Amino acid sequence: SVSDAGVAALCADTAAVGAYLNVIINLSGIEDAEFSEKIKSEAKKLRDEVKVLVNETIEITEKIIEENQ
């Protein structure tokens, strides 16, 4: 259903944030500062990209639900 799409988007957001936090905590054990910063930046970029897609999905989901009431 349409609401399932919204819930799935929220689950994806939670997974992306969780993955980002795991990357950040695990980078503390890496001695190569340049490598760590590169990976941290890439992880943050991916987390932010997911956030945009999640927000778009929620907006679309809400619009479809409102149009069908």
C-alpha atoms as one frame of an Amber mdcrd trajectory, in Angstrom:
protein
   0.000   0.000   0.000   0.969   3.627  -0.240   1.549   3.965   3.488   3.918
   0.982   3.333   6.090   2.997   0.952   6.308   5.776   3.508   7.184   3.359
   6.292   9.814   1.719   4.078  11.362   5.128   3.429  11.567   5.779   7.165
  13.196   2.372   7.670  15.736   3.212   4.966  16.501   6.467   6.762  17.062
   4.630  10.033  19.340   2.125   8.299  21.357   4.909   6.653  21.846   6.768
   9.932  22.783   3.535  11.697  25.318   2.672   9.004  26.785   6.174   9.203
  27.164   5.927  12.972  28.860   2.524  12.626  31.321   3.936  10.112  32.119
   6.901  12.348  32.713   4.783  15.448  34.852   2.282  13.536  36.990   5.025
  12.000  38.297   5.878  15.462  40.486   2.775  15.205  42.058   3.812  11.891
  45.397   5.600  12.183  45.454   7.002   8.635  43.784  10.384   9.183  43.498
  11.176   5.468  41.776   7.868   4.757  39.480   8.273   7.760  38.415  11.751
   6.705  37.740  10.567   3.139  35.566   7.685   4.325  33.758   9.883   6.854
  32.989  12.418   4.126  31.701   9.725   1.762  29.551   8.194   4.499  28.062
  11.574   5.376  27.340  12.252   1.698  25.496   8.939   1.357  23.543   9.574
   4.571  22.526  13.006   3.290  21.501  11.606  -0.119  19.274   9.048   1.578
  17.711  11.796   3.710  16.738  13.735   0.557  15.182  10.657  -1.043  13.339
   9.788   2.159  11.899  13.290   2.430  10.783  13.178  -1.207   9.169   9.785
  -0.682   7.304  10.952   2.422   6.037  14.046   0.583   4.801  11.935  -2.333
   3.230   9.405   0.027   1.376  12.101   1.955   0.191  13.717  -1.282  -1.182
  10.444  -2.641  -2.940   9.661   0.640  -4.494  13.134   0.829  -5.653  12.972
  -2.804  -7.391   9.663  -2.192  -9.371  10.631   0.895
